């Protein structure tokens, strides 16, 4: 039986080595890793929560058992560069966003190959790097699966808050590992949801997309498009629905609701 700690160490070691590459400027904190039950009832609910087209683990792999979900926290130094008021993200933020997405592709390929050497099967959703620009959703939600893996709970900033905060990014790999899955958390990490206090992320949102009543993804996306027009030099990591070519012109970022808030790093 595979040890979850072995997989966790593989991810953490790979990331540590990756950020020492000469062409990488980003730095990350140690990632968190969770193991979602690929057949958990909440997985099926994603078709109602997100989209009827949301991919199921069994469409990626025959008889999947686990979805490995991991959270890569950004550093406080990076977050500080993006604290300024207004809707313009820092260039450092845009660059790290793209370098993180690029790293995910390489790390996931490494994980899949290593798992195969151990006698397991593994794969990723073709939708994991795509983005529907009309519905403004992805048909594979890393964050929702990370919640099922017990990594965190959703805040009113629409981000998943982990024990290391919400300032970072998620990725996932589907596999048939024989490990005991983690369970979604019972605790509520969002201070507004648990105690009716805070709400700093709502005040930080430059577009008015975040309110105490809900989230307007169209308003959010307009800010992301503005930043994409500013930051074209770092590439972009979103693909069209066929997964073959880019369908954006730059770095569609903002990040104001995850920096300079109480849940950024805890």
Secondary structure, 3 states (H helix, E strand, C coil): CCCHHHHHHHHHHHHHHHCCCCCCCCCECCCEEEEEECCCHHHHHHHHHCCCCCCCHHHCCCCCCEEEEEEEEECHHHHHHCCCCCCCCCHHHHHHHHHHHHHHHHHHHHHHHHHHHCCCCEECCHHHHECECCCCECCCCHHHHHHHCCCEEECCCCCEEECCECCEEEEEEEECCCCCCECCCCCCCCHHHHHCCCCHHHHHCCCCCECCCCECHHHHHHHHHHHHHHCCCCCCCCECCCCCCECCCCCCCCCHHHCCCCCCCC
